[in-house]
Each structure stands twice: as structure tokens, then as C-alpha cells.
Amino acid sequence: GIAQEGLLPMLKDARRYNIPPTLRGLVNNDMRQTAAVMFELNKEDKDAGVQIDPTLFSEYHITVVPALVVTCPGYHDVIRGSLPLKQALEKVAESGDCAATAKQILEAGK
């Protein structure tokens, strides 16, 4: 998992690049706890939001978070680890199968 303090900057970054932050599931499998965490995050950043979609984690074989997935027709790139989004996107833009997509995302986030 990711510590709550580390989450806000990531969510801000994701918004900047228009990337939907996605959780695999609920905090401790508990809707109330998940809502409480989101409530706390929203006190600090009213636009903080996430989606929950476990299918994406299986589809892209993500077992370690954080991870960034960049998709393009027929391909996807996964960058794992706590890199700032900009650096992760730059890595994909340099050598990924979806380099063109990563470049567009970087441009749009400027």
C-alpha cells in the first residue's frame, strides 16, 4: 500500500495529467474505512478522488503499487515504483511501446 501522506501529491499529479487514480479495492475491505480515508484526503484537497477497479490490476498484472499504466491500441507500458508521474511518463515517452501517448499526456499536463 501507499502511506496516506504520499497519496495527496500523487492524486494532485494524476489530476494535472488527467490520469484516473485507481485503487484495487477498499481499505481493509471496508467501505466505511475507505470513505473515512477519502474524507480526510478531501479535507486537505477538495478535488482528491479515486476510482476502485480491481479488474485493471489483474488485466495489467499489477501486484505492487504505485504503478503507472500507459495504454495505446494493442499495447501498454507499466512503470512501477514511487517515481513522480512526470518522470514515469518521460520513461515511457523515451522507450515505451506507447511513447506517443505518453508524449501527448506530458504535453497536456504542461
N, C-alpha and C positions, 0 to 999 in steps of 0.2 A: 504493500500500500504506500500511499504518499502522505506525509505529515500535513496536517491542515494548514500550517504556515506556508508550506510550499505550494499549496493549491491555488491561493489567490493570484500570485504572479502568473501562474500557468494559465488560469482562466482569462486573465486580462490579455495575455499574449494571444491566446486562442481567438478571442474576440477580435483583436486587431487584425488577424489574418483570416477571419471569418471561418474558422475551423470549429466544428461542433465537438466540445469536450464530452467524452463518453465514459461512463463508468460501467464495469462489468455487472455490478449488482448493487444491492442495498448494503449500507453499513451494518455489519453483523447480521445480515438478513432481516433487518428490522426497519420497517417503513418509518416508524416514529423517530428512531435514531438518525436515519438518513435525513428526514425533514429537519430535525434539530441542527444537524451539521450545516445544511443549506441555509437555515435561518441565521445561524451565526455568521456564515460567509456573507450573506446578504446585508447584515448589519454593517459590514466593512465595505462591501461593494454591491450596491443595489442591483447591478446588472449581472452578477455572478449566476451562472446557471449551467446545468449539465443534463445530458440525456443518459438513460440507462438502457444498454443494449448488449446483452451477453452474446448474441449471435455474431456480432462483429469480432469479438475476441476469438471465437473459435474459427471464424472464416479466415482471419489473418494470422492464426496461431500465436496469439499474444498471451504469454504467460507471465511476463514481467512488465510492470508499469513504472514510470511512464513510458509510453511508446507513441511515435507519430507514424501514421499510415498515410501515404500519398497514393491515390489511385488514379489510373487513367485507363482507357479502353484496353482490356486484356492483360493489364499489368498492375502491380502495386509494389511500392517500396516501404519498408518498415525500418525506422530508426529507433533503437531502444536506448533508454538512459535519460538522465536528467539534463540533457542539453537544452539551452534556450531554444525556443522554436525557430528563431531566425537561423541559428547555426544548423539545426537539424534540416531545415528546408534548404539551406545552402549546400549541405552534403548531398541531398537528393538532386539538386539543380546541377551539381558538378558531375555526378556519375550514376544517377539513378535511371531506371527504366522510364520513370515518369518525370524526367528532368524538365521538360517543357511546362508541365503542370506546376511543378514546384516554383519555376521562374515566374509564372503568372501569379501564383499566390504571394510570392515575395513582392512583386511589383504592386499588387493591390494593397499590400499592408504598409506601404511606404508612407 
